[in-house]
Amino acid sequence: MSAAFHFDPFAAEFFEDPFPAFQVMRRDHPVYRREIPNHRVWPHYWMLSRAADVDAALKDWRRFSSAQGTLIDTDITLIPPNMFNMDPPRHDELRTILARVLTPRRVADLEPEIARAARAILASHLPTGQLDATRDYAQLIPTLTMCSLLDLPVSDRELFLRWNLETMAGADFTSPEALRAYGEMDAYWKGIVAERRKHKGSDLISQILHHDRAGLELADEEIAGFCSLLHDASQNTTMNMIANAVIALGRNPDQRRKLTDDPTLWPAAIEELMRFVSPVQGLARATTCDVTLHGVTIPAGDQVLILYGSANHDETVFENPERLDFDRPRVKTHWGFGQGIHTCLGAAVARLEIRVALQVLLDAVPDYTVVESGIIRNQLVPTRGLAATPITFAPITFA
């Protein structure tokens, strides 16, 4: 292994463009070990970058377990329990409950509401000719959708966003700020659970509480964990995907024009954007036995960062992977929503939110410019995070 190569997914130097490093890793260091200075739990971790290895690891929960957490060097005993950090059989039991209540009809019914919210959010910014696509737009839409799905007061949306940013947007997921937010969330969700036990509604929390699977009991902590999972997963990944897609479309006006000229391209475009952006760049597993890949043995009990973002730019799977191409064949072969038993259960909701948010934006502002100097990135893993995404366009006034 060349001593000259260096890659740290938590170093800001790689936030904007990790893909050249991924290419080197795929070619020369497909099993890459990184030491953790001042570690909290694990003194080091490994990274898998080739698409074939990423895919195999995600599908092999027996050797690559989620039970010790999916965040690098994080003590999951400090985090509310949820399906992310579980293996079968309990994972499968809980996932089945959520899958039964998050139905295609429920998802489809969200579209008019999301579109109305997106248009209302945009309206006040159109006359100004400028918009922070992160703070003023992308961060708001998933929060409003979550309020609808869980029947939560919209007046609490700033609280939900603060919790999400404090728990998911940094490098230390058990920082004092994160732990305080988890404590506040725990109290909030337990209060909601107690209320919904008494007064059943049509929302997801009520449906989870009053599920019809005989013999499967849910503790309040598990239901609160469901809420915490829905809170974090439904906001963080989607809001960053929307903002990153705004950047990608701004930098690729030829592809943007394809969408305004031919709206039937939107389904394929969302898949290609998911591949190109890879909003979740990597999640961790822990090996349950020694695993040997490419002549390197990862010892049992070590943590492994599985790089979805690298797999999505693997040249053995995608021709010219650094090009955004809405006419790309086999575009659904990507790892934007993971793979295996932990494939994103909310993928249909996310696809809908991303498409509607981008479609509403382009309908109103088909031509815009990304203010590159104003982009602020705050994370690469687990999520390709953005704190600011300013864009400008010709002001639009209403008679």
C-alpha positions, 0 to 999 in steps of 0.5 A: 500500500502506498504511504502517499495515499491518504483519505479521511472521510471526516476531513473537510478537504474531501467534502466537496469532491471525494470521487478522485480519492474513491477512484484511487481506492478502487484501483489500488486500495480496495480494502483500506484501513484508517486509524482513528486519532483520539478514538471513542470506541474503535481505534481504526476502521476499514473502507470498502470502495469497489461496487462488487464488495459494497454490494456483497457486504450490504447483502451479507448481514451475517458477516457484516452486522449492524448490531454495533451501529452504522456510524463510525466510532460511535457508542450506540448505547448512547443513541435511541434504539432503532432498526438501523442498528439491528440484525434479524430477527428483530430487525425484520419484525420491526421493518415488517410493521413499518412496511405494512403502514407505509403503503404506496397509496399513503406515499402517493397521496403526499404528492399534492401536499408536497407540491403545495408546500414547495410552491408556497416556500418558493413564492416569497423568494422569487421576487428577490432573485436569490435563494439558499436552496438548503436553508430556505428550501431543501431543509423545509420540505422533508420536515413538513412531509414528516409532520404530515406522515406522523401527524405532528404540529407544523409549529414544531418544525424548527425544533425537528430541524434543530434536532436533526442538525444537532444529531446528524450534521457533525462528525461526533454523533454523541457530542454533548449537543447531540446527546442533549438533542437525543434526550429532548427527542426521547421525552417528546416521542414518549409523550406522543406515544402515550397520547396515540395509545389513547387516541388512535389516528391514521398517522404512522405512529398510530398505525405502528402502535396499533399494528395487527401482527399477532404475538409481536409486542412493541416496547415504548422504547422501540416505538420511540426508536421508530419515531427517532428513525423516521425523524432523522432518516426522513429529513437528513438524507432527503434535504441534503439530496435536494440541495445537492441535486440543485447544485448538480443541475446548476452545474449541468445546464444541458441536463437541466434543459432536458428536464424542462423540455421533456418532463417524462425524463424525471423518473430516470433523472431522479435515479441518475441524480441519486447515483451521481450525488449519492446522498448517503456516502457511507455507513458502517458495519462490524465484522462477525468473523475474519473476512478476507478480501483482495488478500487483506484480512479484516479481523472479526469485531472491526468496523467497516465503512461501506462506501456507497458513494464510491460504488455509485461511481465505479467505472466497472458498473457505470461508463463515464461515472463522473458525468451526469447523464439522464439518458444513462442505461441501467440507471436503476443499478445504483446504491443510492438507497443502500442494498440488502435487508437495510435498503431504505424503507422510505425510498418511495417517499424520498423519491417523491419529495426529491422529484417534486421539490426539483420539479417545482423549482425548475417550473418556477426558475428554469435557469439559475446560477449556483453561487459556488463561493457560497456553498458550505459543506459540513459532512461527507459520511454518513450524508453528503451534508450541506449547510448553505447552497445559494443560487441566483436567478432573474427576479420573478414578480407577480402582477 
